[in-house]
Amino acid sequence: MAFQKKHRLGYPSLWDPHGQLGRGLPKGLVNLQALPYTIVVDRQGRIAASRTGPVAEAEMADVLTPC
Protein backbone atom coordinates (compact mmCIF):
# COMPACT_ATOMS: atom_id res chain seq x y z
CA MET A 1 0.00 0.00 0.00
CA ALA A 2 2.86 2.37 0.75
CA PHE A 3 4.36 1.71 -2.71
CA GLN A 4 1.00 2.34 -4.38
CA LYS A 5 0.52 5.58 -2.47
CA LYS A 6 4.11 6.79 -3.00
CA HIS A 7 3.99 6.17 -6.76
CA ARG A 8 0.34 7.23 -7.13
CA LEU A 9 -0.65 4.11 -9.03
CA GLY A 10 -3.93 4.54 -10.88
CA TYR A 11 -4.62 0.82 -10.92
CA PRO A 12 -4.91 -1.98 -8.37
CA SER A 13 -1.68 -3.69 -7.40
CA LEU A 14 -1.42 -6.95 -5.48
CA TRP A 15 1.48 -7.93 -3.24
CA ASP A 16 1.99 -11.70 -3.27
CA PRO A 17 5.24 -12.31 -1.35
CA HIS A 18 4.58 -16.03 -0.82
CA GLY A 19 3.26 -16.75 -4.32
CA GLN A 20 -0.19 -17.80 -3.14
CA LEU A 21 -2.03 -15.78 -5.79
CA GLY A 22 0.51 -16.62 -8.47
CA ARG A 23 -0.04 -20.34 -8.03
CA GLY A 24 -3.61 -19.89 -9.22
CA LEU A 25 -2.54 -18.37 -12.54
CA PRO A 26 -2.55 -20.42 -15.75
CA LYS A 27 0.68 -22.41 -16.07
CA GLY A 28 3.33 -20.58 -18.10
CA LEU A 29 1.60 -17.19 -17.98
CA VAL A 30 4.44 -15.57 -16.03
CA ASN A 31 7.65 -16.73 -14.40
CA LEU A 32 6.77 -16.58 -10.71
CA GLN A 33 10.48 -16.44 -9.85
CA ALA A 34 10.86 -13.17 -11.78
CA LEU A 35 9.52 -10.01 -10.20
CA PRO A 36 7.77 -7.87 -10.95
CA TYR A 37 5.19 -9.28 -13.28
CA THR A 38 2.14 -7.53 -14.68
CA ILE A 39 -1.20 -9.05 -15.57
CA VAL A 40 -3.91 -7.01 -17.28
CA VAL A 41 -7.46 -8.20 -16.60
CA ASP A 42 -10.37 -7.09 -18.79
CA ARG A 43 -13.77 -6.00 -17.53
CA GLN A 44 -15.06 -9.56 -17.75
CA GLY A 45 -12.27 -10.77 -15.45
CA ARG A 46 -10.30 -12.48 -18.22
CA ILE A 47 -6.53 -12.19 -18.55
CA ALA A 48 -5.94 -9.85 -21.49
CA ALA A 49 -2.13 -9.55 -21.33
CA SER A 50 0.87 -10.39 -19.18
CA ARG A 51 4.48 -9.31 -18.93
CA THR A 52 7.43 -10.24 -16.76
CA GLY A 53 9.70 -7.41 -15.65
CA PRO A 54 9.17 -3.68 -15.24
CA VAL A 55 6.60 -2.11 -17.54
CA ALA A 56 6.52 1.56 -18.50
CA GLU A 57 3.20 3.31 -18.97
CA ALA A 58 3.92 3.89 -22.68
CA GLU A 59 4.41 0.13 -23.17
CA MET A 60 0.93 -0.54 -21.84
CA ALA A 61 -0.85 2.03 -24.02
CA ASP A 62 -1.74 -0.48 -26.76
CA VAL A 63 -3.05 -2.99 -24.26
CA LEU A 64 -5.11 -0.46 -22.32
CA THR A 65 -6.57 1.43 -25.29
CA PRO A 66 -10.09 0.19 -26.07
CA CYS A 67 -10.57 -1.37 -29.51
C-alpha positions in Angstrom: 0.0 0.0 0.0 2.9 2.4 0.8 4.4 1.7 -2.7 1.0 2.3 -4.4 0.5 5.6 -2.5 4.1 6.8 -3.0 4.0 6.2 -6.8 0.3 7.2 -7.1 -0.6 4.1 -9.0 -3.9 4.5 -10.9 -4.6 0.8 -10.9 -4.9 -2.0 -8.4 -1.7 -3.7 -7.4 -1.4 -7.0 -5.5 1.5 -7.9 -3.2 2.0 -11.7 -3.3 5.2 -12.3 -1.4 4.6 -16.0 -0.8 3.3 -16.7 -4.3 -0.2 -17.8 -3.1 -2.0 -15.8 -5.8 0.5 -16.6 -8.5 0.0 -20.3 -8.0 -3.6 -19.9 -9.2 -2.5 -18.4 -12.5 -2.5 -20.4 -15.7 0.7 -22.4 -16.1 3.3 -20.6 -18.1 1.6 -17.2 -18.0 4.4 -15.6 -16.0 7.7 -16.7 -14.4 6.8 -16.6 -10.7 10.5 -16.4 -9.8 10.9 -13.2 -11.8 9.5 -10.0 -10.2 7.8 -7.9 -11.0 5.2 -9.3 -13.3 2.1 -7.5 -14.7 -1.2 -9.1 -15.6 -3.9 -7.0 -17.3 -7.5 -8.2 -16.6 -10.4 -7.1 -18.8 -13.8 -6.0 -17.5 -15.1 -9.6 -17.8 -12.3 -10.8 -15.4 -10.3 -12.5 -18.2 -6.5 -12.2 -18.5 -5.9 -9.8 -21.5 -2.1 -9.5 -21.3 0.9 -10.4 -19.2 4.5 -9.3 -18.9 7.4 -10.2 -16.8 9.7 -7.4 -15.6 9.2 -3.7 -15.2 6.6 -2.1 -17.5 6.5 1.6 -18.5 3.2 3.3 -19.0 3.9 3.9 -22.7 4.4 0.1 -23.2 0.9 -0.5 -21.8 -0.9 2.0 -24.0 -1.7 -0.5 -26.8 -3.1 -3.0 -24.3 -5.1 -0.5 -22.3 -6.6 1.4 -25.3 -10.1 0.2 -26.1 -10.6 -1.4 -29.5 
